[in-house]
Amino acid sequence: MNAMRKIRDVSEFLGGRGITSAEREAELIIRRGLGMDAVTIYRDDPSLTEVNEEFVSEMALRRSMREPLQYILGSVDFMGLEISVGKGVLIPRPETELLVEQAVKIAHSYQLSAISKELTILDLCTGSGCIALALASEFRNARVLGVDISDDALSYAIKNAEINGILNASFIKGDLFKPLSPNLSFDLIISNPPYIKSGDISSLQPEISEWEPLNALDGGHDGLLLYRKTILAACDFLNDKGMLIFELGAGCAEDVVSLMKSAGYINIETMKDYAGIERIVSARWTR
Ligand code: GLN
């Protein structure tokens, strides 16, 4: 069978199983199955070998069971880095690119690099390592540490550092600050913590609730558990004038801001994402 016909078949199959962007996904699956770019496929309409056909059918079947396309294709682009993903690790989201962009601006504008000779960054709940690696690649003179409680996530983070040839980021396993030696301190602490309310998880789309790791999603009964813990403990690990930056779950900005205020942070600022949702909060710690 030829590629164009296969795209139509797979698209119909996925559409029939309730996948909304079936056509685009079918194209991506066929492209992966053939190992060709879109231009070649649309220009040459190549025919699929038996091996191609089997590979494509297997991917389409996986997708019909609501496995996220990103897991099936095996990687996503995050700030120009190739981030390998699969079962056991959260798929990086576009909002998180915004978080990194903001962190880069903040790090530049507060000239954190001038505070200590070598910029030090801590990324909590690092998951695939996307945030840690994007910052390490932006600030080549920085030392970036990523922490995650999950072995699966950490193995992706370490692999992602290798894939992208990033040498100034390292990863350790543990629960937030627990694995850190108390004499460590950072200019920037960043985190995209799990922030979905426990009770809301089952109502998310199956690609998320049935496939992505629960411990990367579940933020406790009010979604704030990890913010609370991090805000309180971060003070002991921030350098003077160091910054704490979070990605925020929809609707939790006000609560997180007030947690930061009562903990004594200053210069608390929030920023909206492209959908108009307060998505990022940053604050400064002074000793
Ligand atoms: N830091 C990773 C990301 O932003 C994982 C976040 C998490 O596990 N909640 O994609």
Boltz pocket constraint, residues with backbone or C-beta under 6 A from the ligand:
constraints:
  - pocket:
      binder: B
      contacts: [[A, 90], [A, 91], [A, 92], [A, 93], [A, 96], [A, 124], [A, 125], [A, 126], [A, 127], [A, 128], [A, 129], [A, 130], [A, 131], [A, 192], [A, 193], [A, 194], [A, 195], [A, 215], [A, 216], [A, 217]]
      max_distance: 6.0
